[in-house]
Amino acid sequence: MASQLACALGPFPASSAAAASASTVAAAILSSASPIPVARFVQLHAHLLRTGRFLPRLAPTAASAFLSLAAASLPSPCALSVLLHHLSPDSIPSTFCCNNVLRSLREPDALLFLSRLRALGRRGNAFSLAIVLKHCRTLVHARQLHANVVTEGYVRDVLLATSLVSSYAASGDAYDARKMFDEMPVKDAVAWNVLITCYMRNRRTKDALKLFDEMRDGENGVEPDDVTCILLFQACTSQGALDFGERVWEYAKDHGYGGELKVRNSLITMYTRCGCVEEAYRVFSETPEKSVVTWSAMISGLAANGFGKDAISAFEEMSRSGVAPDEQTFTGVLSACSHSGLVDEGFRFFDIMRYEYQLMPNVHHYGCMVDLMGRAGLLDQAYELVVKEMRVTPDATIWRTLLGACRIHGHVDLGERLISHLIELKAQQAGDYVLLLNTYAAVEDWEKVAEVRKLMKEKGIQTTPGCTTVELNGEIHEFIADDDSHPRKGDIYEKLDEITKHLRIAGYVPNVSSELHDLDSEGKECALTYHSEKLAIAFALLMTPQNRPIRLAKNLRVCVDCHNFAKVFSGVYNRVVIVRDRTRFHHFKGGQCSCNDYW
């Protein structure tokens, strides 16, 4: 490889003086620790080959410098090729140099380099294994390195054990990650944080929250640090676990982490993602030095909760305060315009981002604009924006956003085109076919609905069941449609029947368009009766005091019928109901919703 590159660069200096000068330059480059451009490295490599001053003739320090430079300057596969070509028993770099090289290589190149070193007699040390483990992302490699850790007697090394837990987590193996964690003789806060991250990455959020108490229990308990608090806030955000999040916040304040900006930023996000906008704004207002992350968290939180005009006001206040918005800030304010139907304002902020702040829109910004236009019924214009004006390649989320707008407005022809785009991307999911089903059902084309159902059955496509969760005293209760698994199912169903009777007297009429099966009106009403949101509301009414808001989290978009049900319920029972669905919040109070039926 190197000789071919040398030929491509042409002849090297012929005179002895020129050669000496080149050697001086080569020595200077080798003595520097900084990476150099690839072309410059190729010249150095060719010079060393031509003059015969190459490994193993280089002094040990120069040989080590060359290998470190190769790893730092070349793309990982090319660097590995050069390194393996020139390693020999007479030119093995020091362990320190080997570790520097390993830092620069990616998996699996780092593993191959380490294997070659060991074949030549350079075993490395515990730090060598930790470096490779840091980049390990596959289960096979994680297990290979675990075997090395055991055979080489490093099982009691906390850093290595923590790296192994992280590697198993990165490869999606939460079971082995926990098993490795349990075998650690000593566990510090970093190890616990890695395990929390592992559970969150594997969607075991409830298990992640349980670790907060578990890590402090017993004689060898470990006090959570600021990183633990941030991770737990993120878990609470994901789960909608407000009570638990407030417990973590009390702990953070008691242990001196309450003033740290990253902790406060995570708390603001947690509050807004649990529907507590007032509490989020209180923390925001009491934060003395607000970063762009702080402002963006507040703006995005206001947007998600339907306070579009307040989000715009916060953006304008941010500009006056001298903090420059970034891409995430504009994602928040564009989302605010989208959820509130502020079409003109959305286009205005899109132009401000591009022309005033010189920020190139990314796929998220275009997604907000497509959502804005789609919700407003400008479907053809939104499609034109995607296919003609987008400067980035549209991803599946863009097409799904537009497909959702087709469902709202019954635009069947465009919906069919959008499914074809998703098929081209090989990104179609069960939810995409459900959106198409909704689109056909909206225009009562039951023949097409049947065709799509048949296609889904042939392809083995399984839909995600709707699931609604309620937090009660730090415990998460889950409900699905027609759920009979809860220990208080009898009381729940009895209470729901009672609620439904009161709501019908008040004028509630089931919206049968939410049912996608071709049934008669009575059959559709029956199918809608025990949706997960309604079961969760009945349970919360049984278990929570009158003055406390009912907070629900739904994994899918709330259906029209459940939305109407919650609206009427909030007026009849004089209860505040806050529902977080897949895309936003709905605050129901006094028979009205914060979204003004625009979602």
C-alpha positions as CSV (number, residue, x, y, z in Angstrom):
1,M,0.0,0.0,0.0
2,A,2.6,2.5,1.0
3,S,4.9,1.8,-2.0
4,Q,2.0,2.4,-4.4
5,L,1.2,5.7,-2.7
6,A,4.8,6.7,-2.9
7,C,4.9,6.1,-6.6
8,A,1.8,8.2,-7.1
9,L,3.5,11.1,-5.4
10,G,6.5,11.0,-7.8
11,P,10.2,10.9,-7.2
12,F,11.8,12.1,-4.0
13,P,14.8,14.4,-3.6
14,A,17.8,12.9,-5.3
15,S,20.6,15.1,-3.8
16,S,22.0,14.2,-0.4
17,A,21.3,17.7,0.8
18,A,17.6,17.5,-0.2
19,A,17.4,14.0,1.3
20,A,18.9,15.3,4.6
21,S,16.4,18.2,4.6
22,A,13.5,15.8,4.1
23,S,14.8,13.6,6.9
24,T,14.9,16.7,9.2
25,V,11.3,17.4,8.3
26,A,10.3,13.8,8.9
27,A,12.0,13.9,12.3
28,A,10.2,17.0,13.2
29,I,6.8,15.5,12.2
30,L,7.5,12.4,14.2
31,S,8.4,14.4,17.3
32,S,5.0,16.2,17.1
33,A,2.0,14.6,18.9
34,S,-0.5,16.3,16.6
35,P,-2.3,14.4,13.8
36,I,-1.5,15.5,10.2
37,P,-3.4,15.5,7.0
38,V,-3.6,12.1,5.2
39,A,-1.6,13.4,2.2
40,R,1.1,14.7,4.5
41,F,1.3,11.3,6.3
42,V,1.6,9.5,3.0
43,Q,4.6,11.7,2.0
44,L,6.2,10.9,5.4
45,H,5.5,7.2,5.0
46,A,7.0,7.1,1.5
47,H,10.1,9.1,2.6
48,L,10.8,6.6,5.4
49,L,10.4,3.7,3.0
50,R,12.6,5.2,0.3
51,T,15.4,6.2,2.7
52,G,15.4,2.9,4.4
53,R,14.8,4.6,7.8
54,F,11.8,2.5,8.6
55,L,10.9,0.0,11.2
56,P,12.7,-1.8,12.8
57,R,15.6,0.7,11.9
58,L,13.8,3.6,13.5
59,A,14.7,4.2,17.1
60,P,12.1,2.7,19.5
61,T,10.8,6.2,20.4
62,A,10.5,7.2,16.7
63,A,8.8,3.9,15.9
64,S,6.3,4.4,18.6
65,A,5.7,8.0,17.3
66,F,5.2,6.8,13.8
67,L,2.6,4.2,14.8
68,S,0.7,6.8,17.0
69,L,0.8,9.2,14.1
70,A,-0.6,6.6,11.7
71,A,-3.5,5.8,14.1
72,A,-4.3,9.5,14.7
73,S,-4.0,10.7,11.1
74,L,-5.5,7.9,8.9
75,P,-9.0,6.6,8.7
76,S,-9.3,3.5,11.0
77,P,-9.1,0.7,8.4
78,C,-6.2,2.4,6.6
79,A,-4.4,3.0,9.9
80,L,-4.8,-0.6,10.9
81,S,-3.4,-1.8,7.5
82,V,-0.2,0.3,8.0
83,L,0.1,-0.7,11.7
84,L,-0.2,-4.4,11.1
85,H,2.2,-4.3,8.1
86,H,5.0,-2.7,10.0
87,L,4.6,-4.5,13.4
88,S,7.3,-7.1,14.0
89,P,9.0,-8.7,17.0
90,D,11.8,-6.1,16.7
91,S,9.5,-3.1,16.5
92,I,6.9,-3.5,19.2
93,P,6.0,-0.1,20.7
94,S,5.7,0.5,24.4
95,T,2.5,-0.3,26.2
96,F,1.9,3.4,26.6
97,C,2.2,3.9,22.8
98,C,-0.1,0.9,22.2
99,N,-2.8,2.4,24.4
100,N,-2.5,5.7,22.5
101,V,-3.0,3.8,19.2
102,L,-5.9,1.8,20.6
103,R,-7.7,5.1,21.5
104,S,-7.6,6.2,17.9
105,L,-8.9,2.9,16.3
106,R,-12.5,1.8,16.0
107,E,-14.0,-1.6,16.8
108,P,-13.2,-4.1,15.3
109,D,-9.8,-2.5,14.2
110,A,-8.8,-2.0,17.8
111,L,-9.5,-5.7,18.6
112,L,-7.4,-6.8,15.6
113,F,-4.5,-4.5,16.6
114,L,-4.6,-5.8,20.2
115,S,-4.6,-9.4,19.0
116,R,-1.6,-8.8,16.8
117,L,0.3,-7.1,19.7
118,R,-0.4,-10.1,21.9
119,A,0.7,-12.5,19.2
120,L,4.0,-10.6,19.2
121,G,4.3,-10.8,23.0
122,R,3.0,-7.4,24.1
123,R,0.2,-8.2,26.5
124,G,-0.8,-4.6,27.3
125,N,-2.4,-3.9,30.6
126,A,-5.9,-3.5,32.2
127,F,-6.1,0.0,30.6
128,S,-5.6,-1.5,27.2
129,L,-8.6,-3.7,27.6
130,A,-10.7,-0.8,29.0
131,I,-9.9,1.3,25.9
132,V,-11.0,-1.4,23.6
133,L,-14.1,-2.1,25.7
134,K,-15.1,1.6,25.5
135,H,-15.6,1.2,21.7
136,C,-17.1,-2.3,21.8
137,R,-20.6,-2.4,20.4
138,T,-21.2,-6.1,19.5
139,L,-22.1,-8.9,21.9
140,V,-19.5,-11.3,20.4
141,H,-16.6,-8.9,21.0
142,A,-17.9,-8.0,24.5
143,R,-17.8,-11.7,25.4
144,Q,-14.3,-12.1,23.9
145,L,-13.0,-9.2,25.9
146,H,-14.8,-10.5,29.1
147,A,-12.9,-13.7,28.7
148,N,-9.6,-11.8,28.4
149,V,-10.5,-9.9,31.6
150,V,-11.1,-13.1,33.5
151,T,-8.1,-15.1,32.2
152,E,-5.7,-12.2,32.8
153,G,-6.8,-11.7,36.4
154,Y,-8.5,-8.3,36.1
155,V,-11.9,-9.3,37.4
156,R,-11.5,-7.0,40.5
157,D,-10.6,-3.9,38.4
158,V,-13.5,-1.5,38.9
159,L,-12.8,0.4,35.6
160,L,-12.7,-2.8,33.6
161,A,-15.8,-4.2,35.2
162,T,-17.7,-1.0,34.6
163,S,-16.5,-1.0,30.9
164,L,-17.8,-4.5,30.5
165,V,-21.2,-3.5,31.9
166,S,-21.3,-0.7,29.4
167,S,-20.2,-2.9,26.5
168,Y,-23.0,-5.4,27.2
169,A,-25.4,-2.6,27.5
170,A,-24.3,-1.1,24.2
171,S,-24.8,-4.5,22.5
172,G,-28.3,-4.7,23.8
173,D,-27.7,-7.5,26.4
174,A,-29.2,-6.1,29.6
175,Y,-29.2,-9.5,31.2
176,D,-25.4,-10.0,31.0
177,A,-24.8,-6.4,31.9
178,R,-26.7,-6.9,35.1
179,K,-25.0,-10.2,35.8
180,M,-21.6,-8.6,35.3
181,F,-22.6,-5.7,37.6
182,D,-23.8,-8.1,40.3
183,E,-20.4,-9.8,40.2
184,M,-18.5,-6.6,40.8
185,P,-16.9,-6.7,44.3
186,V,-16.9,-2.9,44.5
187,K,-19.5,-0.7,42.9
188,D,-19.1,3.1,42.6
189,A,-21.5,5.7,41.4
190,V,-20.1,5.5,37.9
191,A,-21.0,1.7,37.7
192,W,-24.5,2.4,38.9
193,N,-24.9,5.2,36.3
194,V,-23.8,2.8,33.6
195,L,-26.4,0.2,34.7
196,I,-29.1,2.9,34.8
197,T,-28.1,3.9,31.3
198,C,-28.2,0.2,30.2
199,Y,-31.8,-0.2,31.4
200,M,-32.9,3.0,29.8
201,R,-31.3,2.0,26.5
202,N,-33.1,-1.3,26.6
203,R,-36.4,0.4,27.4
204,R,-36.5,-0.9,31.0
205,T,-37.3,2.5,32.4
206,K,-39.1,1.2,35.5
207,D,-36.1,-1.0,36.4
208,A,-33.9,2.1,36.0
209,L,-35.9,4.0,38.5
210,K,-35.8,1.2,41.0
211,L,-32.0,1.5,41.1
212,F,-32.3,4.9,42.9
213,D,-33.3,3.1,46.1
214,E,-31.3,0.0,45.5
215,M,-28.0,1.8,45.1
216,R,-28.4,3.5,48.5
217,D,-29.5,0.3,50.4
218,G,-27.3,-1.8,52.6
219,E,-23.9,-1.3,54.3
220,N,-22.1,-0.8,51.0
221,G,-24.6,1.7,49.7
222,V,-23.4,4.4,47.2
223,E,-24.7,8.0,47.2
224,P,-26.1,9.0,43.8
225,D,-24.2,11.9,42.1
226,D,-25.3,14.6,39.8
227,V,-25.0,12.3,36.8
228,T,-27.3,9.9,38.5
229,C,-29.9,12.6,39.1
230,I,-29.8,13.7,35.4
231,L,-30.2,10.1,34.2
232,L,-33.1,9.5,36.6
233,F,-34.8,12.7,35.4
234,Q,-34.5,11.4,31.9
235,A,-36.1,8.1,33.0
236,C,-38.9,10.0,34.7
237,T,-39.4,12.0,31.6
238,S,-39.7,8.9,29.5
239,Q,-42.1,7.2,32.0
240,G,-44.1,10.3,33.0
241,A,-43.1,9.6,36.6
242,L,-43.6,13.0,38.2
243,D,-43.7,11.9,41.8
244,F,-40.5,9.9,41.5
245,G,-38.9,12.9,39.7
246,E,-39.7,15.2,42.6
247,R,-38.1,12.7,45.0
248,V,-34.9,12.8,43.0
249,W,-35.1,16.6,42.9
250,E,-35.4,16.8,46.7
251,Y,-32.4,14.5,46.9
252,A,-30.4,16.7,44.5
253,K,-31.1,19.8,46.5
254,D,-30.3,18.1,49.8
255,H,-26.9,16.9,48.4
256,G,-25.8,20.1,46.8
257,Y,-26.7,19.4,43.2
258,G,-29.7,21.7,43.0
259,G,-27.7,24.6,41.6
260,E,-25.9,22.8,38.8
261,L,-27.1,24.0,35.4
262,K,-27.3,20.5,33.8
263,V,-29.4,19.2,36.6
264,R,-31.8,22.1,36.4
265,N,-32.0,21.8,32.6
266,S,-32.9,18.1,33.0
267,L,-35.5,19.0,35.7
268,I,-37.1,21.6,33.4
269,T,-37.4,19.0,30.7
270,M,-38.8,16.4,33.2
271,Y,-41.5,18.8,34.4
272,T,-42.6,19.9,31.0
273,R,-42.7,16.2,29.8
274,C,-44.9,15.4,32.7
275,G,-47.2,18.2,31.9
276,C,-46.2,20.5,34.8
277,V,-45.5,23.6,32.9
278,E,-45.9,25.9,35.9
279,E,-43.3,24.0,37.9
280,A,-41.0,24.0,35.0
281,Y,-41.3,27.7,34.5
282,R,-40.7,28.3,38.2
283,V,-37.4,26.4,38.0
284,F,-36.6,28.2,34.8
285,S,-37.2,31.6,36.4
286,E,-35.1,30.8,39.4
287,T,-32.1,29.7,37.3
288,P,-29.7,32.7,37.3
289,E,-27.5,31.9,34.4
290,K,-29.5,30.4,31.6
291,S,-27.7,28.7,28.7
292,V,-29.1,28.0,25.2
293,V,-30.0,24.5,26.5
294,T,-32.1,26.1,29.3
295,W,-34.0,28.3,27.0
296,S,-34.5,25.5,24.4
297,A,-35.8,23.2,27.1
298,M,-38.4,25.7,28.2
299,I,-39.4,26.7,24.7
300,S,-39.8,23.0,23.6
301,G,-41.7,22.2,26.8
302,L,-44.2,25.1,26.2
303,A,-44.6,23.9,22.6
304,A,-45.3,20.3,23.5
305,N,-47.9,21.4,26.1
306,G,-49.8,23.5,23.5
307,F,-48.7,26.9,24.7
308,G,-47.5,28.0,21.3
309,K,-47.8,31.8,21.9
310,D,-46.0,31.5,25.2
311,A,-43.2,29.6,23.4
312,I,-42.9,32.4,20.9
313,S,-42.7,35.0,23.7
314,A,-40.0,33.0,25.4
315,F,-38.0,32.8,22.1
316,E,-38.3,36.6,21.8
317,E,-37.2,37.1,25.4
318,M,-34.2,34.8,24.8
319,S,-33.2,37.0,21.8
320,R,-33.4,40.1,24.0
321,S,-31.3,38.5,26.7
322,G,-28.4,38.0,24.2
323,V,-28.4,34.2,24.1
324,A,-28.2,33.1,20.5
325,P,-30.6,30.3,19.5
326,D,-29.3,27.0,18.1
327,E,-30.9,24.3,16.0
328,Q,-32.7,22.8,18.9
329,T,-34.2,26.1,19.9
330,F,-35.7,26.5,16.4
331,T,-37.0,23.0,16.5
332,G,-38.9,24.0,19.6
333,V,-40.3,27.2,18.3
334,L,-41.3,25.7,14.9
335,S,-43.0,22.8,16.8
336,A,-44.9,25.4,18.8
337,C,-46.2,27.0,15.6
338,S,-47.1,23.6,14.3
339,H,-49.1,22.5,17.3
340,S,-50.9,25.8,17.6
341,G,-51.8,26.3,14.0
342,L,-49.6,29.4,13.7
343,V,-48.8,29.0,10.0
344,D,-47.6,32.5,9.2
345,E,-45.4,32.6,12.3
346,G,-43.9,29.3,11.4
347,F,-42.8,30.5,8.0
348,R,-41.4,33.7,9.6
349,F,-39.3,31.7,12.1
350,F,-38.1,29.4,9.4
351,D,-36.8,32.4,7.4
352,I,-35.2,33.9,10.6
353,M,-33.3,30.7,11.2
354,R,-32.0,30.6,7.6
355,Y,-31.3,34.2,6.9
356,E,-30.8,36.0,10.2
357,Y,-28.9,33.3,12.1
358,Q,-27.4,31.5,9.0
359,L,-28.5,28.1,10.3
360,M,-29.0,25.4,7.7
361,P,-32.3,23.6,8.4
362,N,-32.0,19.9,9.2
363,V,-34.5,17.1,8.8
364,H,-36.2,18.0,12.1
365,H,-36.8,21.6,11.0
366,Y,-38.3,20.4,7.7
367,G,-40.3,17.9,9.7
368,C,-41.8,20.7,11.7
369,M,-42.7,22.7,8.6
370,V,-44.3,19.6,7.0
371,D,-46.3,19.1,10.2
372,L,-47.3,22.7,10.3
373,M,-48.5,22.7,6.7
374,G,-50.1,19.3,6.9
375,R,-52.1,20.1,10.0
376,A,-53.3,23.3,8.3
377,G,-54.5,21.3,5.3
378,L,-51.8,22.4,3.0
379,L,-50.9,18.9,2.0
380,D,-49.9,19.4,-1.6
381,Q,-47.7,22.4,-0.7
382,A,-46.1,20.3,2.1
383,Y,-45.4,17.5,-0.4
384,E,-43.8,20.0,-2.8
385,L,-41.6,21.3,0.0
386,V,-40.3,17.8,0.6
387,V,-39.7,16.7,-3.0
388,K,-38.5,20.1,-4.5
389,E,-37.1,22.4,-1.8
390,M,-35.6,20.2,1.0
391,R,-31.8,20.4,1.0
392,V,-31.4,17.2,3.0
393,T,-32.7,13.8,2.1
394,P,-36.1,13.2,3.6
395,D,-36.2,10.4,6.1
396,A,-39.1,8.1,7.1
397,T,-40.3,10.5,9.8
398,I,-40.9,13.2,7.2
399,W,-43.1,10.9,5.1
400,R,-44.9,9.6,8.3
401,T,-45.6,13.1,9.4
402,L,-47.3,13.9,6.0
403,L,-49.1,10.5,6.1
404,G,-50.6,11.5,9.5
405,A,-51.9,14.7,7.9
406,C,-53.5,12.6,5.1
407,R,-55.3,10.7,7.9
408,I,-56.6,13.9,9.4
409,H,-57.8,15.3,6.1
410,G,-58.8,12.1,4.3
411,H,-56.3,12.6,1.4
412,V,-56.3,9.1,0.1
413,D,-54.3,9.5,-3.1
414,L,-51.4,11.3,-1.4
415,G,-51.4,8.7,1.4
416,E,-50.9,5.9,-1.1
417,R,-47.9,7.8,-2.6
418,L,-46.4,8.3,0.8
419,I,-46.5,4.6,1.6
420,S,-44.6,4.0,-1.7
421,H,-41.9,6.4,-0.5
422,L,-41.6,4.5,2.8
423,I,-41.3,1.2,0.9
424,E,-38.5,2.6,-1.2
425,L,-36.7,3.5,2.0
426,K,-37.4,0.0,3.4
427,A,-38.6,1.8,6.5
428,Q,-42.3,0.9,6.5
429,Q,-43.6,0.0,10.0
430,A,-46.8,-1.3,11.4
431,G,-47.8,2.3,12.3
432,D,-47.6,3.4,8.7
433,Y,-50.2,0.9,7.6
434,V,-52.3,1.9,10.5
435,L,-52.2,5.5,9.3
436,L,-53.2,4.3,5.9
437,L,-56.0,2.3,7.4
438,N,-57.1,5.4,9.2
439,T,-57.1,7.4,6.0
440,Y,-59.3,4.9,4.2
441,A,-61.6,4.6,7.2
442,A,-62.0,8.4,7.3
443,V,-63.6,8.2,3.9
444,E,-65.3,4.9,4.7
445,D,-63.5,3.0,2.0
446,W,-63.9,-0.4,3.9
447,E,-62.8,-2.4,0.8
448,K,-59.4,-0.6,0.9
449,V,-59.3,-1.1,4.7
450,A,-59.8,-4.8,4.2
451,E,-57.0,-4.9,1.5
452,V,-54.5,-3.3,3.8
453,R,-55.4,-5.6,6.7
454,K,-54.9,-8.6,4.3
455,L,-51.5,-7.2,3.2
456,M,-50.4,-6.7,6.8
457,K,-51.4,-10.3,7.7
458,E,-49.5,-11.6,4.6
459,K,-46.4,-9.6,5.6
460,G,-46.7,-10.7,9.3
461,I,-46.9,-7.1,10.4
462,Q,-47.9,-6.8,14.1
463,T,-49.3,-3.5,15.4
464,T,-48.2,-2.0,18.7
465,P,-51.1,-2.2,21.2
466,G,-52.1,1.0,22.8
467,C,-50.9,1.3,26.3
468,T,-51.6,4.0,28.9
469,T,-49.8,4.4,32.2
470,V,-50.6,6.1,35.5
471,E,-48.1,6.8,38.3
472,L,-49.4,6.3,41.8
473,N,-47.2,6.7,44.8
474,G,-44.1,6.1,42.7
475,E,-45.5,3.0,41.1
476,I,-46.4,2.8,37.4
477,H,-49.7,1.1,36.5
478,E,-50.1,0.1,32.9
479,F,-53.4,-0.5,31.0
480,I,-54.2,-1.8,27.5
481,A,-57.6,-2.0,25.8
482,D,-60.0,-4.5,27.5
483,D,-57.3,-5.1,30.1
484,D,-58.2,-7.7,32.7
485,S,-54.7,-8.0,34.3
486,H,-54.9,-5.4,37.0
487,P,-55.6,-6.7,40.5
488,R,-58.5,-4.2,40.9
489,K,-60.0,-4.9,37.5
490,G,-63.5,-5.4,38.9
491,D,-63.6,-2.0,40.6
492,I,-62.1,-0.3,37.6
493,Y,-64.7,-1.7,35.1
494,E,-67.5,-0.8,37.5
495,K,-66.2,2.7,37.9
496,L,-65.8,3.1,34.1
497,D,-69.4,2.0,33.5
498,E,-70.5,4.6,36.1
499,I,-68.4,7.3,34.5
500,T,-69.7,6.5,31.0
501,K,-73.4,6.8,32.1
502,H,-72.8,10.2,33.7
503,L,-70.9,11.4,30.6
504,R,-73.7,10.3,28.3
505,I,-76.2,12.3,30.3
506,A,-73.9,15.3,29.9
507,G,-73.9,14.9,26.1
508,Y,-71.0,12.6,25.4
509,V,-71.5,10.5,22.2
510,P,-68.9,7.9,21.2
511,N,-67.0,8.9,18.0
512,V,-67.3,5.7,16.0
513,S,-64.8,7.0,13.4
514,S,-62.1,6.1,15.8
515,E,-63.0,2.4,15.3
516,L,-61.3,0.9,12.2
517,H,-63.4,-2.2,11.8
518,D,-66.5,-2.3,9.5
519,L,-69.0,-2.8,12.3
520,D,-72.5,-1.3,12.9
521,S,-72.7,1.6,15.2
522,E,-73.5,-0.5,18.3
523,G,-70.5,-2.8,17.6
524,K,-68.2,0.2,17.2
525,E,-69.4,1.8,20.4
526,C,-68.8,-1.4,22.2
527,A,-65.3,-1.7,20.8
528,L,-64.5,1.8,21.9
529,T,-65.8,1.4,25.5
530,Y,-62.7,0.0,27.2
531,H,-59.8,1.8,25.5
532,S,-56.7,2.0,27.7
533,E,-57.1,5.8,28.4
534,K,-60.6,5.2,29.7
535,L,-59.5,2.4,32.0
536,A,-56.6,4.5,33.3
537,I,-59.0,7.5,34.0
538,A,-61.3,5.2,35.9
539,F,-58.4,3.8,38.0
540,A,-57.0,7.3,38.7
541,L,-60.5,8.5,39.8
542,L,-60.7,5.6,42.2
543,M,-57.2,6.1,43.7
544,T,-56.4,9.9,43.7
545,P,-57.9,12.7,45.7
546,Q,-60.2,15.3,44.1
547,N,-57.8,18.2,44.1
548,R,-55.0,16.2,42.3
549,P,-54.7,16.3,38.5
550,I,-55.0,12.9,36.7
551,R,-51.8,12.4,34.7
552,L,-51.7,9.8,31.9
553,A,-49.0,8.8,29.4
554,K,-50.1,7.1,26.1
555,N,-47.6,5.3,23.8
556,L,-49.6,6.2,20.7
557,R,-51.6,9.1,19.5
558,V,-54.8,9.6,21.6
559,C,-57.8,8.7,19.5
560,V,-60.6,11.2,18.8
561,D,-63.1,9.3,20.9
562,C,-60.9,9.2,24.0
563,H,-60.1,12.8,23.5
564,N,-63.8,13.7,23.5
565,F,-64.3,11.4,26.5
566,A,-61.6,13.1,28.5
567,K,-62.9,16.6,27.6
568,V,-66.4,15.8,28.9
569,F,-65.1,14.0,31.9
570,S,-63.0,17.0,33.0
571,G,-66.2,19.1,33.1
572,V,-68.6,16.6,34.7
573,Y,-66.2,15.5,37.4
574,N,-64.4,18.8,37.8
575,R,-61.0,17.1,37.4
576,V,-57.9,18.3,35.5
577,V,-56.7,15.5,33.2
578,I,-53.3,15.7,31.6
579,V,-52.6,13.2,28.8
580,R,-49.2,12.9,27.2
581,D,-49.4,11.0,23.9
582,R,-46.7,10.1,21.4
583,T,-46.4,13.7,20.1
584,R,-47.7,16.2,22.6
585,F,-49.7,17.0,25.8
586,H,-53.5,17.6,26.2
587,H,-54.6,19.5,29.3
588,F,-58.3,18.9,29.9
589,K,-60.1,21.2,32.2
590,G,-63.7,22.4,32.5
591,G,-64.8,20.4,29.4
592,Q,-62.0,22.0,27.2
593,C,-58.6,20.9,26.0
594,S,-55.5,23.0,25.6
595,C,-55.1,21.9,22.0
596,N,-58.4,23.4,21.0
597,D,-59.1,20.2,19.2
598,Y,-56.1,20.9,16.9
599,W,-53.7,18.0,17.2
